[in-house]
Amino acid sequence: MTQEQQIKIAVVIPCYKVAQTIETVLSSIPECIDQIYCVNDACPDGSLEVIRKNKDPRVKSVSHKTNQGVGSATVTGYRLAIEEGMDIVVKIDGDAQMDPSLIPLFVRPIIEGECDYTKGNRFYRIDDVRAMPSLRLFGNAVLSFMTKMSSGYWNLFDPTNGYIAIHTSILKEIPLQKLSKRYFFESDMLFRLNTVHAVIQDIPMRALYGEEESNLKISKILFPFLRGHARNFIKRIFYNYFLRDFNAASIELVLGFPLLVFGIIFSLCQWGNAIEAGREASAGTVMLGALPVILGLQFLLSFLQYDIRSVPNVPIHNKLKGSI
């Protein structure tokens, strides 16, 4: 831990309805942490009073006048960490579902220069996966695929995991004011990290499920998540393949999508005309419809292969701040 003691590490804890668990979380945070920022997001259950009674000198509390969401509370903590000269910031929740003793595992890859950002992955161990409800597994698989497409990090899983650590030099490169303020925060962060080519690493972990009630409701986040992923996907493709660069993959996308759409529309129209006229389509007509579809799919698959190979793999925080 000698190397870890040479840099300043902070923990940010968004607090909302965690009065029953926050003391347990605070008492479990390891000694290698320099500051603990508890951000009270207008919590109605007395969480702030519990935090203020804590005797740990590292604990600092700040409050939002109105509830702004977990993303906004995390950003408030990030800003405090930057202002006070922290080097790495770890974000955990206050509901005691994240084991604070794992913090050294999350910060070590950043300290050793392996990556710029780490996040938890609850689906790494097969035994843990078997114990999870089928609906949770399916939902996470769908969310993970959408996040891979919108963020460009095809090597990651469990995108909504809130156990994360990041070097503050990377935070300074991200427009914090534009990050999603609520539950889309983690997914939106991945998109922003891709725009600066940050390297991300998954950290295997186990979630600690107790009797606490989750504030996350699938019915409330489904459409906002779909809208957010679609928006970020379009932005990422435009930024990476047309605004900041234009390469062979850009041409493949430009050709592939129109060819595929034209082939499908043309084929459907000809099929409809043939049925209406009571005749079979000619071989030439079939080929004229099939060829654009085949070419379009081939171009898009080549683009996808290029995009997957383009996952950032060279950490940048040392370049931004200097060697640690």
FENQUISUL-V200425 format. One record per helix or strand of 2 or more residues. SS is the DSSP state (alpha for helix, beta for strand). FROM is the first residue (numbers start at 1). LEN is the number of residues. If there is no record, write none. Layout:
ss->SS from->FROM len->LEN
ss->SS from->FROM len->LEN
This chain:
ss->alpha from->2 len->4
ss->beta from->9 len->7
ss->alpha from->22 len->7
ss->beta from->35 len->6
ss->alpha from->47 len->7
ss->beta from->59 len->5
ss->alpha from->70 len->14
ss->beta from->88 len->6
ss->alpha from->100 len->12
ss->beta from->117 len->5
ss->alpha from->126 len->5
ss->alpha from->134 len->18
ss->beta from->164 len->4
ss->alpha from->168 len->4
ss->alpha from->176 len->3
ss->alpha from->185 len->11
ss->beta from->200 len->5
ss->alpha from->218 len->26
ss->alpha from->248 len->30
ss->alpha from->283 len->27
ss->alpha from->317 len->5
